[in-house]
Amino acid sequence: MRALTWHGKNDVRVDTHPDPTIVNPRDVILKVTSTAICGSDLHLFDGVIPGLIPGDILGHEFMGEVVETGPKSTLKKGQRVVVPFTISCGHCFFCQKGQFSACDNGNPVENQEASEKLYGHAMGGAFGYSHLTGGYPGGQAEYVRVPYSDVGPIVIPDHLDDDTVLFLSDILPTGWMAAENAMIEPGDTVAVWGCGPVGLFSVQSAVLMGAETVIAIDHHPHRLELAKKFGAKTINFEETHVLEALMEMTAGIGPDAVIDAVGMEAHGFAVDNIIDVVKQNIAPAADRGHAFREALLACRKGGRVSVPGVYGGMLDKFPLGAMMEKGLTIKSGQTHVQKYTKQLLEMIEEGKIDTTFLISHHLPLEEAVTGYKNFRDNQNEWTKVVLRA
């Protein structure tokens, strides 16, 4: 089969690999019909996530048709399914609590030691995202093996096309959980840093959850226009001092809740970010956390901070005093996708959630390298890339 593989910093290639096979009784083999490039994939492309080995198959946003099933799978050949990026057993302590991304069994034991040393506990499993998360081949390929197929994949009705449901794999549940973690109350003002795919779904979700005012912060004009589509007010951080603008827009109080949908590769010419860029170029374990710092400073006293943006290493100059003295509540984490897919699929079918507005480009899998480069370098125009395997 053909698959998109990592070979080093800024070096991904479409190579030929052996077709996957059933390994465990709960597995299925999926013929991938659509797969997307995620902003998190760019962290791999940029070489700031450790644990990749040349030849690893990337991709964690995908869907397709079941072509082979293990004896304990609940799926049937021919079914169309969307697969969560999190690999979760459904039975461990964390899965039973609905914390699927923290699953104790999704990440094989032999891969757990590295993340235990980094984070104190082993990471959960994920498709196509380094050996810290299990080393599983991803879905930017013609075929993929899906473990725990009786827990993760959600069957898609035939009347819904791929573009309408593909983002159930990651970014739609991620944006929804980000808004949920912000604990939105009627009348709230919610500020969202970053108008990439997760940020835009966070904006849409915050509006659906009842936020009175949503403020979207970015520097790409088209992405800001997409945020306005959902009624958001906008701040272009290249033209406006963000903290001053937010205080003015909230009568000096600050937003009730803030969402950092940027993560570890923040942009901008702030002093702290320039220093972080230098550090990250020297060591992958150094994160660029300007958006996170700014969100903490902007949030009102007693407010809530939601962090769906991916962080993987260490962050200095952290405003710990602001967090404590203002009494902020912080909620973060990889998305518990399986917890949300049924509800969100129903909302898609009812027309309550718009999912296709993001897609700017469709490319064949063979042109995935072009997709990666443009999604990173031309983010204003390339808002979301869907690959057809």
C-alpha positions in Angstrom: 0.0 0.0 0.0 1.0 3.7 -0.3 1.4 5.7 2.9 2.7 9.1 4.1 5.8 8.5 6.2 8.1 10.7 8.4 11.8 10.7 7.6 13.0 13.7 9.7 12.4 17.3 10.3 10.4 18.8 7.4 10.8 15.5 5.5 7.7 13.5 4.8 7.3 11.1 1.8 4.7 8.9 0.2 6.3 5.4 0.3 5.2 1.8 -0.3 4.6 -0.3 2.8 3.2 -3.8 3.5 -0.6 -3.9 3.9 -1.6 -4.2 7.6 -3.0 -7.4 8.9 -5.2 -8.5 11.9 -3.1 -8.8 15.0 -5.7 -9.0 17.8 -9.2 -10.4 17.9 -10.8 -6.9 18.3 -9.0 -5.5 15.3 -10.4 -4.4 11.9 -8.6 -3.4 8.8 -9.9 -0.2 7.2 -9.7 0.9 3.6 -9.1 4.6 4.1 -11.4 6.8 2.0 -10.6 10.2 3.6 -7.9 11.4 5.9 -6.9 14.9 7.0 -3.8 16.8 7.9 -4.1 18.1 11.5 -2.3 21.0 13.1 -0.8 18.5 15.5 0.7 16.8 12.5 2.7 19.9 11.9 4.4 19.5 15.3 5.7 16.2 13.9 6.6 17.8 10.6 8.5 20.5 12.4 10.4 18.0 14.5 9.3 19.2 17.9 7.7 16.0 19.1 10.1 13.3 20.2 9.8 9.6 19.7 9.5 9.4 15.9 11.4 6.9 13.8 12.1 7.3 10.1 9.5 5.4 8.2 6.7 5.9 10.7 3.3 6.3 9.0 1.5 9.5 10.1 -2.1 10.6 10.3 -4.7 10.4 13.1 -7.8 11.9 11.4 -9.3 9.3 9.1 -12.3 7.3 8.1 -13.0 4.5 5.7 -14.6 1.2 4.9 -14.2 -2.0 6.9 -12.6 -4.7 4.7 -11.5 -7.3 7.3 -12.6 -8.0 10.9 -11.1 -9.9 13.8 -13.3 -12.5 15.5 -14.2 -10.2 18.5 -14.9 -7.1 16.5 -18.5 -5.7 16.6 -18.1 -4.2 13.1 -19.0 -5.7 9.8 -17.3 -5.7 6.4 -18.6 -2.9 4.2 -19.5 -0.5 7.1 -18.3 3.1 6.8 -16.7 4.3 10.1 -14.9 7.3 11.5 -12.1 6.3 13.8 -11.1 8.4 17.0 -7.5 9.3 17.1 -7.3 8.0 20.6 -6.8 4.2 21.0 -8.8 3.1 24.0 -9.6 -0.3 25.4 -13.0 0.6 26.9 -12.5 -1.4 30.1 -9.7 0.1 32.1 -10.1 2.4 35.1 -9.9 5.5 32.9 -12.1 4.3 30.0 -14.8 3.4 32.6 -14.7 7.0 33.8 -15.1 8.3 30.2 -11.4 9.5 30.2 -10.6 7.6 27.0 -7.5 9.5 26.1 -5.9 8.3 29.4 -6.5 4.6 28.6 -4.0 2.4 30.4 -4.0 -0.3 27.7 -4.0 1.7 24.4 -0.2 2.3 24.6 1.7 -1.0 24.7 3.8 -1.6 27.8 7.1 -1.6 25.9 6.4 2.0 24.8 5.3 3.4 28.1 8.6 4.0 29.9 9.6 7.1 27.9 6.4 9.1 28.6 6.4 7.9 32.2 9.8 9.6 32.6 8.5 12.8 30.9 5.1 13.1 32.5 5.0 10.9 35.6 2.5 8.5 33.9 2.4 6.8 30.6 0.5 8.5 27.7 -2.5 6.9 26.1 -2.3 5.4 22.6 -2.9 7.4 19.4 -2.6 6.8 15.7 0.4 8.0 13.8 1.8 10.2 16.6 5.2 8.9 17.7 6.3 6.0 19.8 5.4 8.0 23.0 1.8 7.2 22.1 2.4 3.6 21.0 4.1 3.8 17.6 0.8 2.9 15.8 0.8 3.4 12.0 -1.5 6.2 11.2 -4.3 6.7 8.7 -2.6 8.8 6.0 -2.4 5.6 4.0 -4.5 3.3 1.8 -5.2 0.9 4.7 -4.8 0.9 8.5 -5.2 -1.5 11.3 -7.7 -0.3 14.0 -7.3 -1.9 17.4 -10.2 -2.0 19.9 -12.7 -1.6 17.0 -15.6 -2.4 19.3 -14.8 0.8 21.3 -13.6 3.5 19.0 -15.1 3.6 15.5 -18.5 5.1 15.0 -20.6 3.7 12.1 -21.7 6.4 9.6 -25.1 6.4 7.8 -24.8 6.2 4.0 -26.6 9.6 3.5 -23.7 11.5 5.1 -20.6 12.0 2.9 -17.0 11.8 4.2 -16.5 15.6 4.4 -19.5 16.0 6.7 -18.3 13.5 9.3 -14.5 13.1 8.9 -13.7 15.6 11.7 -15.5 13.5 14.3 -12.1 11.7 14.4 -10.4 14.6 16.3 -10.9 18.3 15.7 -14.7 18.6 16.2 -14.7 16.7 19.5 -11.5 18.5 20.5 -13.2 21.9 19.9 -16.3 20.7 21.7 -14.4 19.4 24.7 -12.4 22.7 24.8 -15.6 24.7 25.2 -17.0 22.2 27.7 -13.8 22.5 29.8 -14.3 26.3 29.7 -17.5 25.6 31.8 -19.4 28.2 29.9 -22.3 29.9 31.6 -25.1 32.1 30.2 -23.8 35.6 29.6 -20.1 34.6 29.5 -17.5 36.2 27.3 -15.1 33.6 26.0 -11.8 34.4 24.3 -10.2 31.8 21.9 -6.5 32.0 21.0 -5.9 30.5 17.5 -8.3 30.2 14.6 -7.0 27.0 13.2 -9.3 24.1 12.9 -9.6 23.4 16.7 -9.9 27.1 17.5 -12.7 27.5 15.0 -14.6 24.5 16.3 -14.1 25.9 19.8 -15.6 29.1 18.6 -18.6 27.3 17.1 -19.0 25.1 20.2 -18.8 28.0 22.6 -21.6 29.8 20.7 -23.7 26.6 20.8 -23.1 26.2 24.5 -24.5 29.7 25.2 -21.6 32.1 25.4 -22.9 35.6 24.9 -19.7 36.9 23.4 -16.9 35.0 21.7 -13.7 36.7 20.8 -11.3 35.0 18.3 -7.6 35.9 18.3 -5.4 35.2 15.3 -3.4 37.0 12.6 -4.7 35.4 9.4 -7.5 37.5 7.9 -9.3 34.6 6.3 -9.3 32.5 9.4 -10.7 35.5 11.4 -13.4 35.9 8.8 -14.3 32.2 9.3 -14.7 33.0 13.0 -17.0 35.9 12.3 -19.2 33.4 10.4 -20.3 32.1 13.9 -20.8 35.6 15.3 -17.4 36.0 16.9 -15.7 39.3 17.5 -12.1 39.2 16.3 -8.6 40.5 17.3 -5.7 40.5 14.9 -2.7 40.2 17.2 -0.4 41.7 14.6 -2.5 44.9 14.5 -3.8 45.1 18.1 -2.4 44.7 21.6 -4.4 41.7 22.7 -4.5 42.3 26.5 -5.5 45.9 26.1 -8.2 45.1 23.6 -9.6 42.3 25.8 -9.8 44.6 28.8 -11.5 47.2 26.7 -14.0 44.7 25.3 -14.9 43.4 28.8 -15.2 46.7 30.7 -11.9 46.0 32.4 -12.9 42.7 33.9 -11.4 40.2 31.4 -12.9 37.2 29.7 -14.8 34.8 31.9 -13.2 31.9 30.1 -10.2 31.6 27.8 -9.3 28.8 25.4 -5.7 28.2 24.2 -6.1 26.4 20.8 -2.6 27.3 19.7 -0.3 25.0 21.6 3.4 24.5 21.5 4.3 26.5 18.4 2.9 29.9 19.0 3.7 32.7 16.5 4.4 36.4 17.0 7.2 38.8 17.8 6.6 39.0 21.5 9.9 38.8 23.5 8.9 35.6 25.3 8.0 33.9 22.0 11.3 34.9 20.3 13.2 33.4 23.2 11.1 30.2 23.0 11.7 29.9 19.3 15.4 29.8 19.8 15.1 27.2 22.6 12.8 25.0 20.5 15.3 25.0 17.7 17.9 23.7 20.1 15.8 21.1 21.9 12.5 19.6 21.0 11.4 19.4 24.7 11.1 23.3 24.8 7.6 24.5 24.0 6.6 27.9 22.7 3.8 29.0 25.1 3.2 32.6 24.4 -0.6 32.1 23.8 -0.9 30.1 27.0 0.8 32.8 29.0 -1.2 35.6 27.4 -4.5 33.7 28.0 -3.7 33.2 31.7 -2.9 37.0 32.1 -6.1 38.0 30.2 -8.6 35.7 32.1 -10.7 37.4 34.7 -10.2 36.7 38.4 -11.9 33.5 39.2 -12.2 32.6 35.5 -11.6 29.3 33.6 -8.7 28.3 31.3 -9.2 25.6 28.8 -6.1 24.2 26.9 -6.8 22.0 23.9 -3.6 23.1 22.2 -0.9 20.4 22.2 2.1 20.8 24.6 4.7 18.2 24.8 7.7 19.5 26.7 8.7 22.1 29.2 7.7 25.7 29.5 9.5 28.4 31.5 8.4 32.0 32.3 5.1 30.4 33.4 2.9 33.0 35.1 2.3 30.8 38.1 1.6 33.8 40.3 -1.2 35.0 38.1 -2.8 31.6 38.0 -2.8 31.3 41.8 -3.5 34.9 42.8 -6.4 35.2 40.4 -7.9 31.8 41.4 -8.0 30.4 37.9 -9.3 26.9 37.1 -7.3 25.1 34.3 -8.5 22.1 32.4 -6.6 20.5 29.6 -5.8 17.2 28.0 -6.0 15.0 24.9 -9.6 14.7 23.8 -11.8 11.8 25.1 -13.2 11.4 21.5 -15.3 8.3 22.2 -17.2 10.3 24.8 -18.5 12.8 22.3 -18.9 11.1 18.9 -22.5 9.9 19.2 -23.8 13.3 20.4 -21.9 15.2 17.8 -23.0 12.9 15.0 -26.6 13.5 16.0 -26.0 17.3 16.0 -24.4 17.0 12.5 -27.5 15.1 11.2 -29.8 17.7 12.8 -27.9 20.5 11.0 -26.8 22.1 14.3 -23.0 21.9 13.6 -21.3 23.0 10.4 -18.3 20.8 9.6 -17.4 21.5 6.0 -16.7 25.2 6.2 -13.1 24.5 7.1 -12.1 22.5 4.1 -10.0 24.5 1.7 -8.3 21.8 -0.3 -8.8 18.2 -1.4 -5.7 16.3 -2.6 -4.9 12.7 -3.5 -2.7 10.9 -1.0 0.2 11.0 -3.5 0.2 14.8 -3.1 0.3 14.7 0.7 3.8 16.4 0.9 2.3 19.4 -1.0 -0.5 19.5 1.5 1.8 19.4 4.5 4.0 22.2 3.2 1.1 24.5 2.3 -0.9 23.8 5.5 2.2 25.0 7.4 3.4 27.8 5.2 0.1 29.2 3.8 -2.3 28.9 6.7 -4.5 31.8 5.6 -5.5 30.0 2.4 -4.9 26.4 3.4 -7.3 26.2 6.3 -7.8 22.4 6.2 -6.5 19.7 3.8 -8.4 16.5 3.2 -6.5 13.6 1.4 -8.2 11.0 -0.6 -6.5 7.6 -0.3 
